[in-house]
Amino acid sequence: AETKEDFSEDTEASVSTRPSHGEFATRRGGRRRRRPNDKPEQQDGGAEANQVDGNANGNSNGDAELINEAVHAEPIVATSDSPAVATTVATAASATKSSNTRDQTRRDRPERPRREERQAGGGGGGRGGQQQRGSGDSPRNEGNQQQQRRGGGRPPQPMITDLLREGQEVLVQIAKEPIAKKGARITSHIALPGRFLVYMPTVEHVGVSRKIESDSERVRLRKLIAAIRNEEDVPSGGFIVRTAGIGISEADLRDDARYLVRTWLDIRKDAEKTKAATVVHQDLDLVQRILRDQLSDDFTAIRVDSEEEYLRIVEFVNRIQPRMVKRVKLHTREEPILEAYGVQAEVDKAIKPRVWLKSGGYLVINQTEALVAIDVNTGKFVGRGGSRLEDTITKTNLEAVEEIVRQIRLRDLGGIIVLDLIDMEDRRNRNRVMQTLQEALQDDKSPTKVLSFNDFGLVIMTRKRVKQSLERTLCSPCPYCTGAGLVKSPQTICYEILEESRRLSKGMGDDGIKQTMLRINPEVARALRSTERDVLTEIEDYLGAVDITSDAHIHQEQFDFAFV
């Protein structure tokens, strides 16, 4: 399974409010007061459509959310011909041409009249003091301005036609791959992950991973990033220091930043030469991505069973962490590598719905389109000696929540997850279970949010999902039941055959039919001849004698009549 980027949940919420060199600048919090000498400016449309601030759609989540969405990403060039693409990218401007910021958008709004002016003009927007509409104003913008003058309301939002035009090329990045029937999510806020840094060329943001808890280390890293950003060979843009950057030297940090900047410049050059829609950049492959994001001194060995892949890994590890090269081992035994180290057995368990606990209890994990449901049962565990039922339940729940977190990470489950734990009467026991759950989730790199027990005894949590779960990746829907997990029982099919025979008999005359043949699944045939013999008698009352043919190749829910 692919690994998660550790910057996805570590991004700080603070963002710079300083636009630089025509790049985006976003804010969180209240609106900025206009200076008295600020004058409204008329914004051009059409050609300047790709210069609007990236948060023009009113989303106040800021850069942190945009960065969270840009994990295993592949920037592509896409046209705005498709309404779906146009709608998606219209909320964010082009990553290569972005000169207007939210400050510019705010300056474009007419200045709010002072109290004295409103009184002299009959209340601004009232009958006696209506403001004249300029050549660039629209009824919609005027309505938004009047709403602001009445107190509150969001700033006027640009129309989609002011942001994009048909045939315009926009550089975008895949922020979330397609899941089930949901299409991919794209963003024009590019995020390029490196070994120690994440480079964001379209935003002015500097952040440090939340997993770096030392205040002195955070201050040191921020100073290093500030110095790197002031260098001539580093253009404007933002950086996030990843967890791997703890204790990193200034030289290594600078090398990583320059590598990411060169990558971004190459992407821009390729995008200018290539006609949309096409892929202009791809991230590292799965193996290299795991090594880049996960490799640390905790690894005792890296084993690979392909000589060609072994040489590639040695070369890559020598480039990112030379001291770890000796730990790369070539698997030469005859036994397959996945079986030799027990990986295949764990993968097989990870796609089964039932997971047994060491105590004898078990979990049942069910994935649906809406959510993931995890049920906890005591199973064979009944406690020891004279232990109380409450103690038995609590012990099962404590063991269960630790295994649940392991299974969530192993199966890469995301979205809404509902935990149906065994009911506990003592509040202190419920608190112990919640504390154990929170502690187990601390090692999970995907952002999670957990709510305490509700009135129904359920624990509801959410986990960021950026790709398909392990089950959906390794498996496909059952062709027999089309993914439903159930088929109609033989008894049900017998009664459907009866209804069909009743319908057919109404359209037949008394003469002409000498023999009726019925082709059905062997399970249904067995039911007709035994438990549902009365149904077969009724069928023969409608159609006469019926010659039943069992066909193992026919679906259990299918049946065919033939008349001679």
N, C-alpha and C positions, 0 to 999 in steps of 0.2 A: 504494500500500500504506500502511496505517496506520503511524504512527510509534510507537516505544516510549517509555514514560516513563523519564526518566533516573534517577528515584529508585529504580527497581526493583532495581538492582544496587548502589546506593550506600548503602543503609541500614546503619547501624552496628548491631552486635549488642548493645550495652549498652542496658539499659532501666531505667527508674526503678522502684524498689521501693516507692514511696510512693503508696498509693491515695488518691484525692481525690474528695470529693463523690459517692461511690457509683460511681465509674468503675472500669474494670478496671485491675489492676496485675499485670504478669507478671514472672517472674524467669527467669534462666538461671543454671545452676550448682547448687550443693549446697542442701540443705534448711536452713531457718532453725531454730535451736534455740528451743525454747519457753521462755518466761520462767517462773520458779517460780510466779508468781501468776496465770498464765493458767489459766482454768477452761474445761473443755469446755462448749460450748453446743449445745443441740438445734436443728438446722436444720429450718425448716418446709418442707414440700413443697408441691406443687400451685401455690398462688398465688405463691409465691416461687421458682418454678422458673426464672424468667428472671433470677435474681440470682446465678448461679453463675459462677465465673471462666471467662474465655474459653479457658483452656488446661486445662479440666477433663478433656479426653480424654487427658491424659498427654503431649501433644506438647510437647517441650522446645525447639522451634525459636524460640519467643518471637515478639515483635512483628515482627521482621525478615521472617520467612516470611509472616506475615499481610499485611504491607504489600506484599511482592513480588507477592502474588496479587491485589491490588486495583488493577490498572492501569486500562485503559479500562473503567470500571465504570459501571453504572446501578443505583442502589439501587431495590429494589422492595419492596412489602409482600407477604409470602407467608404462607399458613396452614400449620399443621403437620398438616393432615389427611392429606397424602400421606406414606407411610412414607419415601420417598426424601428429601423435603424435611425431614421430622422428623429423620431420621438425620443429615443434613448439618448442620442448624442446632443439633442437640442438643449439639454439641461447643463451641459458642460461645453466650453468653447474649445476650439482647436488647440492642440498641444504645441503647435509650432508658431501660431500667430495669435497672441493674446495680449493686447496692449491695454484694453479697458479693464478696470477692476471694480469691485463693489463701491469704492470711493467715487469712481466716475459715474456709476449708476446713481449714487445718491446725489451727486452734484447735478445730475440731469433733472432731478425733481424740482419743481418750483419751490421757492422759499416760502415757508409758512408765514402768513401775515402776522404782524404784531397785534397785540390787543387793541392799541389805539387805531391802527388801520382798519381792523375789522369793525370797530364801532363806527368809524367815520364812513365806511363803505356799506353799512347796513348788514354786517355779519358775514362778510367774505362771500360765502356761497349762497347767501339768501337772495331775496328778490331785488333789494335795492343795491346790492354790491356784487353782482356776478362778475367773475373774472373773465377776461377775453381769452379765447382759446387760440394758441399760436398755430402756425402752419403745420407744426409737427405734432400737435396734440391730437388725441383721439378721444371719442366719448368714453371708451373704457378707461384710458389713463386719467381722464378728468374725474370719473367716478371713484377711481382709487385715491386720487388726491383729495377729493371731498371726504372720503372715508377717513383719511389720515387727519384732515383738519378737524373732523368731529372727535378725534382722540383715539389713537391706537390704530391697529390694522397693519398688515404687512406692506412693505414697499411695493410699488407697481411692478409687475413682472412683465418682461418682454414677451412678445408673441413668438411662436415657433417660426413664423415666416420672417421675423427679424433676425433670427439666429442662423438659419440654414436656408440655402437655396438649392434647387434641384441640380444635381451634377457636381456639387461641391465635394471635395475630398477632405476627409477628416481622419486624423491619426488616432486610433483607439487601441485599447488594451483589453484583453479578455480578463475580466475580474472574477467571473464565476462560470464554470463550464455548464453545459446543459445538463439538467437533472430531470429524469422522467420526461414529462411533456413540456417542461418549462425550458425556454430557450436560454442561450448564454446571456450573461450580463456584461456589458462593456462600459468602459469609462475612458475619458480623454485625459484623466489625471494619471500619467504614467508613473509607475513605481518599479525601479530596477533593483532587485536584491543582490547584494554581494556577500562576501564572507563576514565582514564586520559592520557594513553599512547598508542602508537602503537609500538610494538616490531618487529624489522626486523632482524632476526638472521643471514642473509646472506650478509648484507651490513654494512659498518662502516659509518653510517650517523646519525647526531644529528640535529633535526629541531624543530621549534616551530610554532604552528599554526599562520598563517598570520592574523587571526582575533584577536589575542592578540596584540594590538597595542602599549601598554606601553613598552618603551625601558627598563626601570628598571625591569619590570616584566619578560621580555624576558631574560635579563641577569641573573636574579635570577634563573629562570627555567633551563637555560643552565648550571649554576654552580651545581645545584642539580643533573641534569642528569650526568654530568661529575663525580661527587662524587659517584653516584650509579654505574656507569660503572666500576669504579676502585675497587669495592668490589669483594671479592673472589667468592661469590656465584652467581655472575652475569657474565656469559661468554661473549665472544665478540659478537658484534652485534650493531645495531643502534636503536635509539628511536626517536619518534616524540611526542611532547607534544600536546595534543588535546585542543580544546577551553575550555573544561570543567576543564582544569588544572589551570585556572586563580585563584591565591590566594591559591592554594593547599599547604598543609604542606609537609615537607620533608618525614615524616613518611608515609603519605598516598601515596605519589609518590613512595616510596620504596616498599610498600606493593603491589601496582599495578604492578611494574616492576618484583618483585619476582614471583607473580602469573603468569604473562605472560611467564617468563623464565621456570617455572615448567611446564606450558602447552607445551612449545616447546620441553622440554626434554622428556615429555610423548609421544609426537608425534614421535620423533625419535626412542624411544624404540618400540612403536607399529609398526612403519614402518619396523624395523629390524626383528620383529617377524612375520610379515604378508607377504604373497606372493602376488605380484601384479597380477591383478589390483583390488584394494579395497579401500574403504574409511577408513582412519585412524583417522580423526578428523572432527567434524562438529561444526560450530559456534552455538551460542545460537539460540533458536527459535525466531519467529517473535516478540512475546510479550516481551520477555526478552531483545531482541535487541533494541526495541523501548525504553524500560525503561532505559537501559544502556546508550543509545546515546542521548535521548531527555529529560529525567526527570530532572526538575529543579524547583526552587522556584516559577516559573511562573505558575506551575500546581496547580489549586485549588482543584482538585479531580481526582482520577483514579477509574473509575467505571467498574465493570465486572459483568456479569450475570451468571457466573458459580461458584458454591461454591468450586469445586475442583481447578479451575484456580485461584480463589480468594486466597486460602491458598498458592498456589505456588507463586503468586505475592507478598503476604505479606512477605513470607520468603526471596524472592529475594531482595525486596526493603529494608528489614531490614539489608541485607548484604551489599548493596551498598550505601544506604542513609537512615540510621535509622530514621532520623527526619521526613521523608516523609511517614512513615508507617501509621500514622493516617489519611492520605488523601486517602487511598485505601478504597473504598466503595463497598459493595455488593448490586447489583441491585435486589430488591425483588418484584417490581411492576409487575402486570400482563401484562402490555403493553410491547411489545418487546423493548429491549434497543435501537436498532437502530432507531426505529420509535419514541420512547419517546424523543430522543434528536435530531431528524431531520437528522440523518446521512443517512438513506436510501434514503430520497428524494434528498440529495446532490449527492449520488452515482449515482442515476438514471440520474440526470442532467449531470454528468461528462462523461457519455458515449454517450451523444447526440451531434450531430455535431453543432447545433445552440445554442449560448449562448446570452441571452438578457442582455443589459446594462440598468442601471437605467434611463438613459436619453431617452430611446426608440430606440437607435441603437442596433446592434447585431453583433456577431462574427460568422463566419462559419469556423470550424476546420476540416480539412481533412488530414488523415494520409495515406501515401503511403509508398512503399518500399524505395524510394529514399529520401523523405523529408516529412516534415509537413508543410502544407500551411494554413495560417490563414488570412481570408479576413475580413475586417472591413467595415460595411455599416451604413449609418445614420438611416435607417429604418424609424421609426415614428417620429424621432426627427427633427424638422424644425427650432429650435431656438425659442427665446422669443422676443416679441415686434418687434423692428426694428433692431435686430441684423444682422450683415453682414453675408454672406454665409461663408466667411473665418473664422469668429469667431465660427460659428456653427460647421464647420469641425474640427477646432482645439480642441474645447471642446470634441467632440466625440472621437478624436484620443487620447487625454489625458486620458479620462476615459477608452478607449479601451486598452491602453498599460498596465495599472495597472491590468485590468481584464485578459489580455493575460498572464502576469507573474503568476497570481494566477492559471489560468487554466493549464499552463505548469507544475507547481509544483503539482497541484492536480491530473492531468492526467499522470504525470511522463513522459512527452514527452522529447525526446532526439534526437540527430543527428542534421541534418540541418533543421532549422526552418525559413520559409520565411513569413514575415509579409507584407501584402498588405494593407497598411493604405490608408486613403482617401487623395488625392493629396492636398497639401497646397502650396500656392504661396509665402508666406512670409518666408524667411530664419529663422527669429527669432522664428517663430512658430515651424518650424521643429526642431530647437535646443531645444526648450522647451519640445517637445515630446521625443527627444532622452535623454535628461537629466532625465525626469520622468521615462523612461524605465530603465536607468542605476541605478537609485535610488531604483526602485522596485526590481531589480535583486540582490541587496546587501544582502538580507536575504536568497537567494537561496544557499544551501550548495553544489550543483553540479556546477562544473566549467562551466562558460559560456563565450562566446566571441561574441561581437556585432559589426557589421559594420554599418556605417551611411547610409543614403539614397543614393541609386545608381541612375544612370541616368533614370531608369524606375520607380523611386519612391518607390522601395522596400527596406525593411530593412531585412538583412540576419543575422542570429545569429546561433551559434552552442551551444549545451548543451551536456555534457557528458552523455552517455547512458550506463548503466551497466545491465539493465534487460528490460523485456517487459513493455510496457506502460499499464496503467490501463485498457484501452479499450481492448487490446489484451489479458490481463490477465483474465478479467471477461467475455469476449465474444469469440465466435468462428465464423468462416466464415458461411455465410448463405448457407444452403444446397440447396436452390432453385436456387440461382444465382451463387453458388460456390464462393462467396466473391466478385463478380464483381460489385454488386450493381445495375445491370441492366439486363433485359431480353429482348429478341426480341419482338417487338410489334405484336399484332394479325394480322395486315395488312401485316407485313413482312413475317409471317408464311404462310399466304394465298398464297403469290407469291412463296414461297418455295414449297408448295404443288402443285402448278401449274407446276413448273419445274420438280418435281418428276413424276407427271402424264404424262408429255410429254416424259420423259425418259422411263417410263414403257410401254407406248403405242408402242414404236418402237420394243420392244421384244415380242409383242403379235400378235397372228394371228387373223384372222377375226372371227373365230369360237371358241367355247369352254367357253367363259366368259358370264355367264348369269346375274351376279349381282356384283357390286363393292360396298364395304363397306369402309367407312372412319371414323376412331375413332380419335377424336381431343378434345382439351380442350374447355370448354364451351365458353370462351371468343373468341376463334378463330371461333367456330361455329356461334356465334352471328355475327361476322364480315362477314363471308361468306354469310350469309343469308340477310345481310343488305347493308353495305357500299361496300362490295366487291362481289356483286352479279354477276358482269360481269366476275370475276375470276372463280366463280363456273360454269358459263356457258361454259367457255373455258375448264375447267377440264372435264365436261361431253362430250364435243366434242371429247376429246381424249379417255376417258374410258367408255363412255356411262352413263346411269343413275347412280347416286351416292347416296347411302344411308348413311347419316351423323349421327353418334352417338356421343353425348356429354358425356364425362367422366371427372368428376371433379378430379379424382385421377391421371390423366395424366398430365405431365408437359406442360406448355404453349408452349414450343418450340418443343414438340414431337407430331408426328402424325403417324398413322398406316393404311396401306391399306390392305384389305383382298378381295380376289376374289373367287367367287363361280361359 
